[in-house]
Amino acid sequence: MAESNNRSDRNEQRRLRKERRAVQEAAAQAQEAKEARERRQQTIIGAIVVAVVVVLIAVVGVVIYRNTHPDNSGQSQSASASYAALQKVANTPPGANDRGGFLISKHGYNKRVENAPTVAEYFDPLCPGCAALNRQVDPTLKALVDAGQINLELHPMSFMDQLSTDEYSSRVSGSIAYIASHDDNPDHLIAYMEAIYAEDFQPKEGTTNYQPVSDAKLKAQALKAGVPTAIVDKAFGRQYQKWLDAVNDYTPKRPELWNTEGSNKGAMTTPTVTINGKALNMVQIAQLGIPLKSAVLQSLGLAESAVGSQGAMPSIGAAGKPLAPKAS
């Protein structure tokens, strides 16, 4: 009888151990399932954040032509007249092309690299979205310029004067035009733009949030960027204000720069990026949820690993259409 009772006890202990293991395994499986759900949620949240960031780059600080010119009808018909008016401005920056841009390549200003695509940026110094573009994309664009892989064309604008109390946009864009026309080293201009768009320097737009920025503070940023003192001293004289006004009137009337979808369809916004004259679709990039730098490189047909490589050229060449970016 005792032996029978012992066997019964051992069986009961085995049964209890088995049940405990089953409970532990079930708990482990439940925890694993919970962690998997959390990982999926984080992935979804991460994708949403990326998409929102891209949207912010394209939308926050947007300067829409029709905000300051309510009647958008007939823009295409008046583009030629605005272009003609731009050409008639007496005092224009000597380094600017006929459309208000400054070309930079590895050879310097206005010396295009043959067979290389041209990336153009249209921006306002006060625009938060333009600052986000500068911080996230411009270091890559500079590496591409230095390696002779692209030509870079900069189009300063000054729509956002009305959102400052001291015509900040015109003063900065005017200085960019002056520096680009009188300082032979384009690295100084790129460094100056980086300093202007720095998070701890760029002021907030809007007359209630804006804090005035003196010319002295702007000059300090230019000097820090390496611009010679003699040029800095003259860069804020507003010599090219009539030219800037003409650029502001002409550029938004160029249909190739208009948004093709979204709430801003049929209007130009800043920042605008074009590759070989074709505007990147910021709405599409936002929907794909990919970083702007990746979108630009995909559009050029160049792997990120090839950035800065002397022998690697974008597949679209100097005249090809940008490739449609794809989600990774």
KEVOMI-912318 format. One record per residue (C-alpha): residue in one letter; x, y, z. Coordinates in steps of 0.5 Angstrom, whole numbers, plus 500, padded with zeros to 3 digits. Example, Ala and Ser with C-alpha at 12.3 -4.5 7.8 and 13.67 -1.06 7.14 Angstrom:
BEGIN
a525491516s527498514
This chain:
BEGIN
m500500500a506505502e509504495s502505491n502511495n509513493r507512486s501516487d505522490r510522484n505522479e502528482q508532483r510530475r503532474l504539477r510540474k507539467e502544469r507549472r511548465a505549461v503555465q510558464e510556457a503560456a506566459a512566455q508566449a503571451q509576453e512574446a506576442k505582446e512584445a511583437r505587437e509593441r514592435r509592430q506598433q512602434t514600426i507603424i508609429g515610426a513610419i508615421v513620424v517619418a511621413v509627418v517629418v517629410v510633410l513638415i519639410a514640405v508644408v511648415g513655413v510654406v510660402i504660397y503665392r496665392n497667400t499674397h496674390p489671391d487671384n491665381s488665374g492667368q499666371s501662365q499667361s503673365a509669366s512671360a511678362s514677368y520674365a521680361a520685367l526681370q530682365k529689365v531690372a537695372n541693378t542685378p547680381p552679376g552672378a545670377n542667371d536669367r531666372g534668378g539662380f546661382l549655379i555652383s559646381k566643383h569648378g566654382y560659380n557658373k561653371r557647369v559640370e558636363n553630363a551631371p544633373t542639376v539640382a535646384e533649390y527655391f527657398d526663403p531664409l525665414c521658411p522653417g521647411c526650407a531650414a529643415l531641407n537645408r539641415q537634412v539634404d544640403p550636406t549631401l548635396k554639397a558632397l555631390v557638388d564637391a565630387g562633380q556628381i551634380n550642379l547645384e542651383l540656388h534660388p533665394m526668394s523673400f516672400m516672407d518679409q510680411l512675417s517679420t518686422d524688419e524685412y528679414s527675408s529680403r536682407v538675407s536673400g539680398s546678402i546671399a545674392y551679393i556673396a554669390s556674386h562677389d566671393d569666388n569661393p562657393d563653400h563660403l555661401i553654402a556655409y553661410m546658408e547653413a549658419i542662417y538655417a541653424e536651429d539656434f539662429q533662424p528666427k520664428e516667422g510671424t509678427t507675434n513670434y518674430q524677434p528682430v535680427s540685426d544686420a550685425k548678427l547676420k554679418a557675424q554669421a557670414l564672417k563665421a562662414g568664411v566670407p571676407t570682411a570686405i564683402v560682408d561689409k557691403a552684402f547688406g546694402r540692399q543693392y538688389q532689392k528691385w531684382l529680388d522683387a522681380v524674382n518674387d513676381y516671376t518665379p511663382k508664375r512658372p508652371e513647372l514649379w507648381n504643385t501637381e496635387g494636394s491642398n496647394k495644387g496649382a501654386m508654388t511653395t517653398p521649399t521647392v526642389t527640382i532635378n533637371g528642371k522637374a519639380l520633386n513631388m513632396v506630397q508623394i514623398a510624404q505618402l511614401g514615408i521616406p526621408l527627403k535625402s533618400a528621395v533626392l538620391q533615388s530621383l537622381g539614380l544614385a546609391e547613398s553609398a556612392v555619394g562623394s565617389q568621384g567616378a560614380m555619376p547619377s544615372i539620369g545624366a544632365a537631361g534625364k527626368p528624375l526617377a520616381p522614389k520608392a519606399s524601401
